[in-house]
């Protein structure tokens, strides 16, 4: 998803890419969030909380998958552009 005509963001890109995983019935997930607030003040505040917000998004997603599909398999988690 993207936000291209926003008074809040200069840009906002959110990508969730699912591919077949190494174990049958599993998947690999590539998750990317890239954004820039138009306001310098918002940019400064966001930089202080960004890691926590992303961590909560991933935790919520993982918990929802566990509730729907059952226990998962061990995963490799990379961050900040380290694509496997």
C-alpha positions, -999 to 999 in steps of 0.1 A, spaced: 0 0 0 11 36 -6 0 70 4 8 94 -24 -16 123 -17 -13 130 20 -9 161 40 7 140 68 33 120 48 58 130 22 56 94 12 44 61 28 51 26 15 40 -6 32 48 -39 16 39 -74 28 53 -101 4 45 -137 10 64 -166 -7 64 -204 -1 85 -213 29 112 -239 34 87 -262 53 55 -275 37 26 -254 48 49 -224 58 57 -192 41 85 -166 41 74 -130 47 91 -99 35 78 -68 53 88 -33 45 77 1 58 92 32 44 78 67 52 87 103 57 65 128 75 62 162 60 66 178 94 101 179 109 86 176 143 66 144 134 98 130 118 117 135 150 90 120 172 85 90 149 122 82 149 120 78 187 92 52 184 97 35 151 113 3 163 86 -2 189 58 4 165 72 -21 139 79 -46 167 42 -44 178 30 -48 142 51 -79 137 40 -94 171 3 -87 164 6 -103 130 24 -134 144 -1 -138 172 -30 -136 147 -14 -162 125 -8 -185 155 -45 -182 165 -57 -190 130 -31 -215 118 -16 -230 150 19 -230 162 46 -218 138 80 -230 129 112 -213 139 118 -182 118 148 -160 107 140 -124 113 160 -97 95 156 -60 98 164 -28 80 169 -40 44 185 -74 51 165 -95 26 173 -133 27 
